Amino acid sequence: MQTPTTAQIRTAIEVLKKLGERINTHAEDSVMQLSETANGANHAGHIEVGAIEQTTRIEAVATQLKQWRDELGQDRRQCVSHHV
């Protein structure tokens, strides 16, 4: 497997950020369309919890990608300093 560039990782982080925003927007829209009944409120709660769980996982992956990007940046700086 070829190691991605820091730019590719940065792009992946941005895509994940946009995905999280899309999930939240979709959840908000879905909740707004529900009727104001006990069943609607229950379903809204499930939608909100699902969105929170998904965005939490997305944020965890984005954090891992940021760490990997930082490690790659450090490795490349060390390689450059050894070649100089």
PyMOL commands that set and color helices and strands:
alter all, ss='L'
color gray80, all
select helices_A, chain A and resi 6-33+38-83
alter helices_A, ss='H'
color red, helices_A
deselect
rebuild
show_as cartoon
